[in-house]
Amino acid sequence: MTFAIALLAGALHFTDATERSGLRMSLTSGADTPTQILEVKGGGLALIDYDDDGDLDLFVPNGATLDAPTRGPGARLFENLGGLRFKDVTAQSGIAFRGWGMGVAVGDVDGNGFDDIYVAAFGPDALLLNDGHKRFRDGTAAAGLGDTRWSTAAALADLDADGDLDLYVANYLEFDPAHPPPGATFRGLPVFAGPKGLTPTPDVLYENRGGGRFRDVTQSSGIAAAKPSFGLGLAILDFDGDARPDVFVGNDSMPSFLWLNRGGLRFEDRALALGLALNGDGEAQATMGIAVGDVNGDGRPDVFTTNFADDTNTLRASLPGGAGWEDRTRQYNLGAVSRPFLGWATAFHDFDLDGDEDLLAFNGHVYPTARPDTMDSTYRQTPLLFERAGARFERVLPERAGPWLAEAHVDRSAAFGDLDGDGDVDVVVAERGGPIRLLENDGARGPALAVSLRDRRPGIGNRHGLGGKVVLRQGDSVQTRWIVSGGSFQAVSAPVAYFGLAGPGVATVEVTWPDGTVQEVERTGAGAFTIERR
């Protein structure tokens, strides 16, 4: 029956495989019914090959409650056993983080050849160092980290081209659980306060000084010049094509940032001038999720963001000649359909392996009292799955996308990657105060190619080429992907470029490494392969 539905769905179909996967966990994020803004952001997810065995494991930082914000039930680590089966290995891993975790960043910060974990949190952030023997230790204090401000997102990238991974942390606002702000009203109904009316906190940039030791360079880098804003999301890649990774920050109810990398760890915010700060109507939006893809086929990154209900999600497409970006939401049929939804995690991927990227966004309101007659929206909401159809995106009806996608939830974070090794992109989703779900991509398949990057030069911490670009050419087909650091919402997805192939013939894969070095290889046939740099 499922197979028949998948074919009817036009090769876009997901099945909830949680029960047989062993991913038995519910996310803690305050009380079941939230009463304060701290409780509604959910918590992050990270796909990480922590044991370096070639498959994707899962880390969940987890949250806490208002009465004990630094003493939650604790983070969890699940090892991928193959066949979409996972095992809880938290106890033997040494991970003991019990704070109110939000976003996650993954990368080899100390250069020992194994990926480490950074947790952005309400309260002290944490750096968990991987010793290479399936164990982690808390390296926060020794690294010079552990900021106690409410941070929501973090991303690692080699921002100064010295081979190691620097750290950008997006901060949100000042909040004291013991003395929460008085409530507010929304459309005449009582709701919790924020973010408007509360005090935003500035973002932080850390330089990696080697060996996993960091120093705060927020002032000298120019980041401190920005007006403190309600930061919620990050995406790091080369936006302007100058072979230096830039930082896009999605802010809540305030203009977003685009920190262009000027070299020497100096940055300039050009979001307003280049069309990424506001939507096409000149308004700041409550930006949550971030997806990056080449929607218009010009080889430059286009940026899709999810936003608050009674607003639209926004697609900003690149302009010719690198002149910036322009709001093309309506042109691509992504505006009106999103208005009743409050969006969070999102990503472009070629889910049906037909050679173009589709789009998936997860939703759920922040106000439990939301109803169509009061707020033109509902608290629980279905995801939005779009298939690329020519020059537009067409929504796949929920009942055709799979039973779970037809159900309403209060979803927040999501991480994307091939979890079962079959060539297509699966999804792990976290619901606010609800279960972690594994969605198996089981639609009809064409040949697929998964390209990973591996920088094996001595002293290089950016082993996965975070911030790099991968272009596939096969006949007349040209597809572009980026190895984005950050994106989605509070999540780490697989650092892999996934492609649907036109057929079994020869394909040319061109990699632009984060420092601008270009490498070209030929590949015949489908499968997963790694492009190495030595």
C-alpha positions as a printed NumPy array, in Angstrom:
array([[  0.   ,   0.   ,   0.   ],
       [  2.776,   2.406,   0.899],
       [  4.547,   1.707,  -2.391],
       [  1.411,   2.484,  -4.373],
       [  1.   ,   5.787,  -2.545],
       [  4.628,   6.666,  -3.201],
       [  4.172,   6.231,  -6.94 ],
       [  0.99 ,   8.285,  -6.883],
       [  2.836,  11.013,  -5.011],
       [  5.167,  11.581,  -7.921],
       [  8.165,  10.03 ,  -6.166],
       [  7.913,  12.331,  -3.15 ],
       [  6.941,  10.221,  -0.157],
       [  8.126,   9.811,   3.442],
       [  7.282,   7.148,   6.023],
       [  7.603,   7.505,   9.777],
       [ 10.253,   4.893,  10.63 ],
       [ 10.734,   5.986,  14.253],
       [  9.269,   2.937,  15.944],
       [ 11.622,   0.451,  14.329],
       [ 14.626,   2.796,  14.41 ],
       [ 15.272,   2.779,  18.163],
       [ 15.116,   6.587,  18.355],
       [ 12.952,   6.661,  21.45 ],
       [ 13.133,  10.146,  22.873],
       [ 10.873,  13.111,  23.579],
       [ 12.306,  16.608,  23.577],
       [ 12.13 ,  18.66 ,  26.779],
       [ 11.385,  22.324,  26.153],
       [  9.697,  23.739,  29.217],
       [  6.173,  22.793,  30.239],
       [  3.772,  20.862,  28.035],
       [  1.832,  24.099,  27.58 ],
       [  4.359,  26.909,  27.186],
       [  3.86 ,  30.146,  29.084],
       [  7.137,  31.959,  28.286],
       [  9.155,  32.673,  25.148],
       [ 12.037,  30.504,  26.379],
       [  9.827,  27.422,  26.11 ],
       [  8.76 ,  27.747,  22.471],
       [ 11.989,  27.574,  20.426],
       [ 12.31 ,  23.813,  20.75 ],
       [ 15.772,  22.277,  20.535],
       [ 18.301,  21.308,  17.925],
       [ 19.617,  18.172,  16.244],
       [ 22.938,  17.177,  14.734],
       [ 23.866,  14.445,  12.295],
       [ 27.471,  13.596,  13.127],
       [ 29.699,  10.68 ,  12.223],
       [ 31.15 ,  10.708,  15.724],
       [ 32.928,   7.341,  15.343],
       [ 34.178,   8.045,  11.797],
       [ 32.721,   4.787,  10.444],
       [ 31.065,   6.351,   7.404],
       [ 27.458,   6.615,   8.551],
       [ 25.484,   9.364,  10.274],
       [ 24.839,   9.213,  14.   ],
       [ 22.476,  11.549,  15.868],
       [ 23.124,  14.002,  18.707],
       [ 20.252,  15.731,  20.527],
       [ 21.236,  18.468,  23.031],
       [ 17.792,  18.451,  24.661],
       [ 16.336,  21.19 ,  26.846],
       [ 15.133,  21.854,  30.361],
       [ 12.339,  23.585,  32.287],
       [ 11.796,  27.029,  33.761],
       [ 12.199,  25.809,  37.362],
       [ 15.526,  24.072,  36.583],
       [ 16.971,  25.616,  33.377],
       [ 20.464,  24.155,  33.895],
       [ 19.36 ,  20.73 ,  35.126],
       [ 17.441,  19.132,  32.3  ],
       [ 17.17 ,  15.4  ,  31.544],
       [ 20.349,  15.612,  29.486],
       [ 21.652,  15.341,  25.926],
       [ 21.476,  12.052,  24.032],
       [ 23.737,  10.397,  21.471],
       [ 22.453,   7.652,  19.166],
       [ 24.822,   5.471,  17.13 ],
       [ 23.765,   4.439,  13.63 ],
       [ 23.814,   0.633,  13.396],
       [ 22.714,   0.52 ,   9.757],
       [ 19.335,  -0.29 ,   8.248],
       [ 17.745,   2.749,   9.92 ],
       [ 18.454,   1.305,  13.358],
       [ 20.011,   3.344,  16.15 ],
       [ 21.348,   2.601,  19.622],
       [ 21.465,   5.005,  22.568],
       [ 25.17 ,   5.277,  23.484],
       [ 24.94 ,   8.37 ,  25.696],
       [ 26.157,   6.672,  28.862],
       [ 29.312,   5.199,  27.333],
       [ 30.052,   8.37 ,  25.334],
       [ 30.842,  10.486,  28.377],
       [ 28.391,  13.205,  27.302],
       [ 26.887,  14.797,  30.414],
       [ 25.404,  18.06 ,  29.096],
       [ 22.207,  18.891,  31.03 ],
       [ 21.68 ,  22.516,  30.083],
       [ 18.897,  24.039,  27.992],
       [ 20.346,  23.233,  24.587],
       [ 19.26 ,  25.009,  21.424],
       [ 21.391,  25.019,  18.272],
       [ 24.33 ,  22.75 ,  17.494],
       [ 27.542,  23.063,  15.479],
       [ 29.735,  20.135,  14.457],
       [ 33.356,  20.089,  13.299],
       [ 36.883,  19.093,  14.226],
       [ 37.826,  22.15 ,  16.291],
       [ 40.988,  20.697,  17.854],
       [ 42.364,  19.035,  14.716],
       [ 42.572,  15.474,  16.051],
       [ 40.672,  14.02 ,  13.1  ],
       [ 37.295,  13.547,  14.822],
       [ 34.247,  15.79 ,  14.888],
       [ 33.46 ,  17.736,  18.044],
       [ 30.158,  19.248,  19.165],
       [ 29.316,  22.811,  20.195],
       [ 25.984,  23.403,  21.924],
       [ 24.365,  26.854,  21.891],
       [ 22.199,  27.126,  24.972],
       [ 20.153,  29.203,  27.336],
       [ 22.806,  29.423,  30.008],
       [ 26.403,  28.33 ,  29.493],
       [ 27.233,  27.035,  26.031],
       [ 29.266,  23.823,  25.881],
       [ 32.099,  22.41 ,  23.782],
       [ 32.229,  18.601,  23.738],
       [ 35.552,  17.294,  22.441],
       [ 35.707,  13.938,  20.673],
       [ 38.75 ,  11.87 ,  21.731],
       [ 38.496,   9.491,  18.772],
       [ 37.592,   6.514,  20.95 ],
       [ 33.82 ,   7.04 ,  21.006],
       [ 34.034,   9.316,  24.029],
       [ 33.623,  13.049,  24.58 ],
       [ 34.957,  15.33 ,  27.292],
       [ 33.846,  18.823,  28.249],
       [ 36.423,  21.202,  26.829],
       [ 34.436,  24.41 ,  27.306],
       [ 36.517,  26.187,  29.928],
       [ 39.896,  25.25 ,  28.451],
       [ 38.724,  26.517,  25.041],
       [ 37.78 ,  29.926,  26.44 ],
       [ 34.081,  29.385,  25.735],
       [ 30.951,  28.996,  27.863],
       [ 29.101,  32.285,  27.342],
       [ 26.022,  32.361,  29.606],
       [ 23.852,  34.517,  27.33 ],
       [ 20.9  ,  32.909,  25.562],
       [ 22.361,  31.647,  22.288],
       [ 20.112,  29.981,  19.744],
       [ 22.376,  28.955,  16.866],
       [ 26.04 ,  28.327,  16.119],
       [ 28.102,  27.426,  13.063],
       [ 31.737,  26.499,  12.43 ],
       [ 33.768,  27.55 ,   9.391],
       [ 37.315,  28.5  ,   8.467],
       [ 36.676,  32.226,   8.309],
       [ 40.333,  33.354,   8.206],
       [ 41.711,  30.704,   5.803],
       [ 44.195,  29.277,   8.298],
       [ 42.819,  25.729,   8.143],
       [ 41.012,  25.513,  11.471],
       [ 37.381,  26.136,  12.327],
       [ 36.232,  29.449,  13.75 ],
       [ 32.886,  29.854,  15.513],
       [ 29.957,  32.243,  15.028],
       [ 27.255,  32.235,  17.716],
       [ 23.855,  33.907,  17.249],
       [ 22.36 ,  35.261,  20.473],
       [ 18.716,  36.041,  21.171],
       [ 17.56 ,  38.133,  24.133],
       [ 17.804,  38.743,  27.858],
       [ 15.502,  36.503,  29.879],
       [ 15.368,  35.59 ,  33.57 ],
       [ 13.219,  32.503,  34.316],
       [ 12.922,  33.551,  37.948],
       [ 11.532,  36.943,  36.93 ],
       [  9.838,  36.553,  33.546],
       [  8.47 ,  39.662,  31.833],
       [  4.784,  40.483,  32.139],
       [  2.529,  39.075,  29.476],
       [  1.487,  40.781,  26.272],
       [ -1.439,  40.655,  23.882],
       [ -1.653,  39.444,  20.297],
       [ -4.799,  40.207,  18.335],
       [ -6.481,  41.048,  21.581],
       [ -5.605,  37.747,  23.257],
       [ -3.235,  37.318,  26.205],
       [  0.137,  35.744,  25.221],
       [  3.634,  35.605,  26.633],
       [  5.95 ,  38.551,  26.041],
       [  8.611,  38.807,  23.361],
       [ 10.612,  39.11 ,  21.401],
       [  9.479,  42.661,  20.736],
       [  9.709,  44.723,  23.897],
       [ 12.55 ,  42.646,  25.311],
       [ 16.286,  43.368,  25.122],
       [ 18.205,  41.674,  22.278],
       [ 21.762,  40.447,  22.839],
       [ 24.649,  40.814,  20.354],
       [ 26.172,  37.916,  18.437],
       [ 29.705,  36.68 ,  19.093],
       [ 32.543,  35.637,  16.783],
       [ 35.368,  33.441,  18.07 ],
       [ 38.702,  32.86 ,  16.348],
       [ 40.196,  29.393,  16.644],
       [ 43.759,  29.903,  17.889],
       [ 44.734,  26.271,  17.362],
       [ 44.21 ,  23.142,  19.373],
       [ 40.583,  24.047,  19.983],
       [ 41.372,  27.247,  21.91 ],
       [ 39.29 ,  30.284,  20.997],
       [ 39.365,  34.025,  21.532],
       [ 36.54 ,  36.539,  21.191],
       [ 37.127,  38.725,  18.119],
       [ 33.647,  40.264,  17.97 ],
       [ 34.971,  43.806,  18.311],
       [ 37.952,  43.638,  15.964],
       [ 36.014,  41.719,  13.291],
       [ 33.347,  44.392,  12.894],
       [ 30.529,  42.119,  14.073],
       [ 30.018,  44.361,  17.109],
       [ 29.052,  47.235,  14.821],
       [ 25.633,  45.678,  14.232],
       [ 22.641,  46.652,  16.288],
       [ 21.964,  43.814,  18.755],
       [ 19.198,  41.682,  17.264],
       [ 17.116,  38.605,  18.012],
       [ 19.306,  36.026,  16.259],
       [ 17.713,  32.658,  15.459],
       [ 19.539,  31.087,  12.512],
       [ 22.844,  30.923,  10.664],
       [ 24.167,  29.821,   7.301],
       [ 27.853,  30.09 ,   6.374],
       [ 29.048,  29.777,   2.761],
       [ 30.589,  31.946,   0.071],
       [ 27.661,  34.179,  -0.885],
       [ 29.484,  36.651,  -3.127],
       [ 31.875,  34.297,  -4.933],
       [ 35.156,  35.796,  -3.698],
       [ 36.477,  32.511,  -2.205],
       [ 35.849,  33.625,   1.371],
       [ 33.002,  32.213,   3.513],
       [ 30.359,  34.741,   4.549],
       [ 27.776,  34.603,   7.352],
       [ 24.017,  35.037,   6.917],
       [ 22.102,  35.543,  10.179],
       [ 18.33 ,  35.241,  10.304],
       [ 16.911,  37.574,  12.95 ],
       [ 13.506,  37.429,  14.607],
       [ 11.335,  40.486,  13.837],
       [ 14.413,  42.518,  12.862],
       [ 16.463,  42.879,   9.65 ],
       [ 18.727,  39.936,   8.904],
       [ 22.521,  40.233,   8.535],
       [ 24.82 ,  39.27 ,   5.693],
       [ 28.363,  39.507,   7.015],
       [ 30.598,  39.609,   3.936],
       [ 34.095,  38.365,   4.645],
       [ 36.652,  41.048,   3.767],
       [ 39.653,  38.949,   4.781],
       [ 41.777,  39.053,   7.912],
       [ 38.734,  38.211,  10.057],
       [ 37.038,  41.48 ,   9.141],
       [ 33.364,  41.543,   8.162],
       [ 30.866,  44.049,   6.772],
       [ 27.092,  43.718,   6.935],
       [ 25.725,  44.179,   3.412],
       [ 22.333,  42.531,   3.841],
       [ 20.306,  45.702,   3.3  ],
       [ 22.203,  46.844,   0.206],
       [ 22.139,  43.37 ,  -1.356],
       [ 18.495,  42.482,  -0.674],
       [ 18.769,  39.936,   2.152],
       [ 17.814,  42.08 ,   5.156],
       [ 14.109,  42.609,   4.387],
       [ 11.403,  41.085,   2.213],
       [ 10.23 ,  42.581,  -1.08 ],
       [  7.809,  44.871,   0.737],
       [ 10.661,  46.367,   2.746],
       [  9.626,  44.679,   5.98 ],
       [ 11.681,  42.818,   8.536],
       [ 10.357,  39.324,   9.157],
       [ 10.458,  36.846,  12.031],
       [ 13.05 ,  34.682,  10.331],
       [ 13.452,  31.175,  11.725],
       [ 14.616,  28.569,   9.2  ],
       [ 17.164,  29.007,   6.398],
       [ 17.567,  26.954,   3.217],
       [ 20.146,  27.537,   0.479],
       [ 19.852,  26.244,  -3.081],
       [ 20.32 ,  27.231,  -6.715],
       [ 16.686,  27.824,  -7.608],
       [ 17.265,  29.881, -10.758],
       [ 20.142,  27.789, -12.09 ],
       [ 22.764,  30.544, -12.26 ],
       [ 25.293,  28.847,  -9.969],
       [ 24.816,  31.402,  -7.185],
       [ 23.119,  30.698,  -3.847],
       [ 19.452,  31.566,  -3.432],
       [ 18.064,  31.946,   0.09 ],
       [ 14.707,  30.699,   1.384],
       [ 13.565,  31.639,   4.898],
       [ 10.599,  30.519,   6.994],
       [  8.714,  33.128,   8.965],
       [  5.846,  33.842,  11.364],
       [  2.213,  33.031,  10.634],
       [  0.08 ,  35.595,   8.779],
       [  3.224,  36.42 ,   6.826],
       [  4.785,  34.504,   3.968],
       [  7.938,  32.493,   3.79 ],
       [ 10.427,  34.279,   1.541],
       [ 12.585,  33.204,  -1.388],
       [ 15.314,  35.622,  -2.389],
       [ 16.819,  34.721,  -5.768],
       [ 20.235,  35.911,  -6.919],
       [ 20.435,  38.684,  -9.474],
       [ 22.616,  38.612, -12.619],
       [ 26.256,  39.492, -12.223],
       [ 26.313,  39.083,  -8.465],
       [ 24.259,  42.256,  -7.954],
       [ 22.502,  40.857,  -4.902],
       [ 19.172,  39.154,  -4.291],
       [ 15.525,  39.915,  -4.981],
       [ 12.329,  38.648,  -3.389],
       [ 10.845,  36.164,  -5.886],
       [  8.511,  34.36 ,  -3.48 ],
       [  5.373,  34.858,  -5.548],
       [  7.068,  33.998,  -8.832],
       [  8.008,  30.565,  -7.476],
       [  4.566,  29.952,  -5.928],
       [  5.797,  29.92 ,  -2.322],
       [  3.935,  32.902,  -0.876],
       [  0.193,  32.551,  -0.297],
       [  0.359,  28.848,   0.57 ],
       [  2.653,  29.584,   3.526],
       [  0.634,  32.4  ,   5.106],
       [ -1.316,  30.297,   7.676],
       [  1.873,  28.496,   8.751],
       [  4.542,  29.457,  11.26 ],
       [  7.706,  27.972,   9.777],
       [ 10.885,  26.598,  11.316],
       [ 13.329,  24.038,   9.883],
       [ 13.634,  23.907,   6.103],
       [ 15.912,  22.641,   3.339],
       [ 16.264,  22.269,  -0.417],
       [ 17.057,  18.696,  -1.507],
       [ 16.428,  16.559,  -4.559],
       [ 14.194,  14.244,  -2.564],
       [ 12.832,  12.419,  -5.63 ],
       [ 16.22 ,  12.255,  -7.421],
       [ 14.928,  13.75 , -10.65 ],
       [ 17.728,  16.277, -11.059],
       [ 16.209,  19.344,  -9.39 ],
       [ 15.817,  20.381,  -5.765],
       [ 12.518,  20.142,  -3.929],
       [ 11.687,  21.992,  -0.709],
       [ 10.51 ,  20.873,   2.729],
       [  9.51 ,  23.124,   5.638],
       [  8.292,  22.202,   9.123],
       [  5.734,  24.232,  11.027],
       [  4.034,  24.829,  14.353],
       [  2.737,  27.906,  16.173],
       [  4.2  ,  29.386,  19.357],
       [  0.853,  30.288,  20.943],
       [ -1.149,  27.277,  22.2  ],
       [ -4.323,  29.347,  21.899],
       [ -3.89 ,  29.859,  18.15 ],
       [ -7.075,  29.053,  16.216],
       [ -8.3  ,  30.031,  12.754],
       [-10.993,  32.29 ,  14.205],
       [ -8.563,  34.139,  16.509],
       [ -5.165,  34.132,  14.791],
       [ -5.919,  32.834,  11.267],
       [ -3.781,  29.843,  12.177],
       [ -3.618,  26.729,  14.35 ],
       [ -1.185,  25.615,  17.064],
       [ -0.432,  22.238,  15.476],
       [  0.415,  22.401,  11.788],
       [  1.359,  20.051,   8.97 ],
       [  4.716,  20.296,   7.189],
       [  4.896,  21.84 ,   3.726],
       [  6.486,  19.681,   1.028],
       [  7.02 ,  21.197,  -2.418],
       [  8.057,  19.492,  -5.639],
       [  9.974,  21.488,  -8.194],
       [  7.779,  21.642, -11.28 ],
       [  9.37 ,  23.61 , -14.091],
       [  9.795,  27.245, -13.088],
       [  7.701,  26.915,  -9.916],
       [  7.232,  24.834,  -6.812],
       [  4.009,  22.896,  -6.381],
       [  2.827,  21.726,  -2.987],
       [  2.552,  17.964,  -2.598],
       [ -0.758,  17.331,  -0.888],
       [ -0.146,  16.073,   2.663],
       [ -2.163,  12.889,   2.19 ],
       [  0.032,  11.994,  -0.8  ],
       [  3.365,  12.881,   0.837],
       [  2.943,  10.245,   3.535],
       [  0.728,   9.696,   6.592],
       [  3.043,  11.502,   9.021],
       [  3.287,  14.576,   6.811],
       [ -0.519,  14.69 ,   6.755],
       [ -0.614,  15.001,  10.557],
       [ -0.345,  18.272,  12.465],
       [  2.486,  18.748,  14.97 ],
       [  4.429,  21.51 ,  16.725],
       [  7.674,  20.863,  14.848],
       [ 10.858,  22.862,  15.211],
       [ 14.297,  21.507,  14.206],
       [ 15.165,  19.078,  11.412],
       [ 18.392,  17.542,  10.104],
       [ 18.781,  16.092,   6.606],
       [ 20.975,  13.28 ,   5.293],
       [ 21.067,   9.75 ,   3.877],
       [ 20.648,   7.688,   7.049],
       [ 20.263,   4.246,   5.469],
       [ 22.784,   4.428,   2.65 ],
       [ 20.274,   4.066,  -0.171],
       [ 21.197,   7.314,  -1.919],
       [ 18.267,   9.549,  -1.035],
       [ 17.838,  12.132,   1.732],
       [ 16.04 ,  11.148,   4.925],
       [ 15.002,  13.507,   7.724],
       [ 15.127,  13.601,  11.522],
       [ 12.57 ,  15.994,  13.029],
       [ 12.24 ,  17.351,  16.573],
       [  8.85 ,  18.424,  17.897],
       [  8.634,  21.027,  20.662],
       [  7.87 ,  18.991,  23.778],
       [  7.286,  15.945,  21.584],
       [  9.079,  12.963,  20.091],
       [ 12.075,  12.818,  17.816],
       [ 10.923,  11.371,  14.486],
       [ 12.808,   9.65 ,  11.692],
       [ 11.259,  10.098,   8.259],
       [ 12.432,   7.55 ,   5.71 ],
       [ 12.479,   8.784,   2.15 ],
       [ 10.823,   5.889,   0.329],
       [  9.605,   7.497,  -2.882],
       [ 10.463,   6.094,  -6.31 ],
       [ 14.163,   6.436,  -7.072],
       [ 16.453,   7.277,  -9.925],
       [ 20.246,   6.978,  -9.882],
       [ 21.863,   9.14 ,  -7.204],
       [ 25.288,  10.516,  -6.415],
       [ 26.387,  11.618,  -2.931],
       [ 29.597,  13.659,  -2.845],
       [ 31.552,  14.133,   0.379],
       [ 34.672,  16.243,   0.783],
       [ 37.702,  15.249,   2.819],
       [ 40.651,  17.546,   3.352],
       [ 43.488,  15.319,   4.549],
       [ 46.249,  17.914,   4.623],
       [ 48.1  ,  18.035,   7.948],
       [ 46.748,  20.557,  10.43 ],
       [ 43.434,  21.099,   8.627],
       [ 40.433,  21.114,  10.963],
       [ 37.892,  21.866,   8.227],
       [ 37.996,  18.238,   7.078],
       [ 34.533,  18.3  ,   5.464],
       [ 35.069,  21.422,   3.363],
       [ 32.39 ,  23.41 ,   5.195],
       [ 31.559,  26.449,   3.089],
       [ 32.575,  24.734,  -0.139],
       [ 30.662,  24.37 ,  -3.419],
       [ 30.024,  21.276,  -5.538],
       [ 28.867,  21.424,  -9.179],
       [ 27.748,  18.354, -11.148],
       [ 27.735,  18.426, -14.957],
       [ 26.206,  15.599, -16.933],
       [ 25.248,  16.232, -20.532],
       [ 23.173,  19.415, -20.606],
       [ 22.397,  19.172, -16.885],
       [ 24.218,  21.423, -14.402],
       [ 23.433,  21.159, -10.686],
       [ 24.971,  23.21 ,  -7.879],
       [ 25.112,  22.444,  -4.178],
       [ 26.824,  24.058,  -1.205],
       [ 28.323,  22.401,   1.869],
       [ 26.538,  24.806,   4.19 ],
       [ 27.558,  25.228,   7.801],
       [ 24.325,  25.887,   9.677],
       [ 20.995,  26.232,   7.921],
       [ 17.676,  24.464,   8.543],
       [ 16.885,  25.565,  12.153],
       [ 19.229,  24.913,  15.088],
       [ 20.46 ,  21.819,  13.24 ],
       [ 23.458,  20.176,  11.622],
       [ 22.721,  18.228,   8.451],
       [ 25.075,  15.899,   6.608],
       [ 28.033,  17.757,   4.992],
       [ 27.273,  15.997,   1.719],
       [ 26.155,  17.173,  -1.73 ],
       [ 23.296,  14.951,  -2.963],
       [ 22.41 ,  14.738,  -6.66 ],
       [ 19.862,  12.925,  -8.785],
       [ 21.546,  11.769, -12.008],
       [ 20.236,  12.017, -15.543],
       [ 21.484,   8.489, -16.232],
       [ 24.386,   6.084, -15.743],
       [ 26.885,   7.969, -17.935],
       [ 29.962,   9.989, -17.032],
       [ 29.493,  13.023, -14.805],
       [ 31.999,  15.77 , -14.074],
       [ 32.144,  16.948, -10.481],
       [ 33.772,  20.299,  -9.774],
       [ 34.587,  21.227,  -6.19 ],
       [ 35.422,  24.738,  -5.076],
       [ 37.062,  24.361,  -1.674],
       [ 36.428,  27.07 ,   0.929],
       [ 39.745,  28.786,   0.089],
       [ 38.833,  29.002,  -3.615],
       [ 40.906,  26.058,  -4.829],
       [ 39.081,  24.238,  -7.66 ],
       [ 39.306,  20.48 ,  -8.12 ],
       [ 37.635,  18.518, -10.921],
       [ 37.043,  14.781, -11.14 ],
       [ 35.06 ,  12.48 , -13.404],
       [ 32.651,   9.913, -12.047],
       [ 30.861,   7.099, -13.852],
       [ 27.701,   5.683, -12.324],
       [ 25.774,   6.266,  -9.135],
       [ 26.752,   5.832,  -5.502],
       [ 28.562,   7.668,  -2.74 ],
       [ 32.134,   8.818,  -3.133],
       [ 34.59 ,  11.16 ,  -1.462],
       [ 36.744,  13.801,  -3.121],
       [ 39.967,  14.132,  -1.183],
       [ 42.48 ,  16.915,  -0.927],
       [ 46.025,  16.12 ,   0.188]])
